[in-house]
């Protein structure tokens, strides 16, 4: 798949031009992320960074295996963004728009994806173990071979989601919408799918 870097739109919304380090990463306090660097920035370490309301559309948001561990992407617009093999462990992506983003092989362990819009997001072989996906919009998401062990999917919309060979051990689907259609073979060791 060809990446459309020329069409990359990068803006920072509501941060007065500053993207500062998260309080959790004291070694980076006061540093700023250069927004012009985000598409390809092998020298930028973005662990724990505050990227709240960042807009990255049609972007390669980092080199393969980029480290966004613990970064705050809450309310960010990440439609069609490229997170292949990215480390997003513990990242806050609450209310983020990740529609049609490519997140194949990404590590989203313990990520906060509450109310995230993930319509048609590609999550093949992604690790979503213990991720919080409550009320997430997973319509038409591609989750084949994904690890959803212990994931919280309460209230998520699973309409037309693909979960072929996904690991659903201990996943909670209580109140999830359309999960019965997304899981035609039933849920093995999961809880709560009654649709």
Secondary structure, 3 states (H helix, E strand, C coil): CCCCHHHCEEEECCCCCCCEECCCCHHHCCCECCHHHCCCCCCCCCCCEECCCEEEECCECCCCCCECCCCECCCCECCCCECCCCECCCCECCCCECCCCECCCCECCCCECCCCECCCCECCCCECCCCECCCCECCCCECCCCECCCCECCCCECCCCECCCCECCCCECCCCECHHHHCCCCCCCCECCCC
